[in-house]
Amino acid sequence: MGQASAQGGDAVHFGDGTDYVDIHAENGRLEIALVGAPDGMHIYHGMKQGYAAGWITTAMPTLVDVLAFSGRIDWTAIKAVAQMTTWGRSATGPSRVAYLTRDPLFVMVVKVVAVLFPHSKHRVFGNRHAATMWLQARY
């Protein structure tokens, strides 16, 4: 696996040219892209770095793009992120997490993730526009 490198500002990138995790915040929304078969702990390190720097908050609408993901689910890394803080709580209700995938079976993964992040609403989408509209919708 490639070397981990972090970008400045409101973004981090870990991995190499074919297998990587890209995390960035823009307009109050968090986007996480998993491409190829990245090291699962890159997700944890990126989330930890963004949270510590203050550009990732606990109740941000989040788009997780797994359209180009071909790796294995790293449950240890996902549990480590879940234990980092209480994700999802806000004064206006639970945060929303949209998953962008073409795999109809990915809904099963999201059901397990939802147990680890119980204060957020989780939903699977096949296209970016629908996911973005749901993330922007008022509670």
ABEGO torsion letter per residue (X at the ends): XBBBBBBBEABBBBEBAABBBBBBBBGGBBBBBBBEBBBAAAAAAAAAAAAAAGABBAABBBBBBAAABABBBBAAAAAAAAAABBBGBBAAEBBBBBBBBABAAAAAAAAAAAAABAABBBBBBABAAAAAAAAABBX
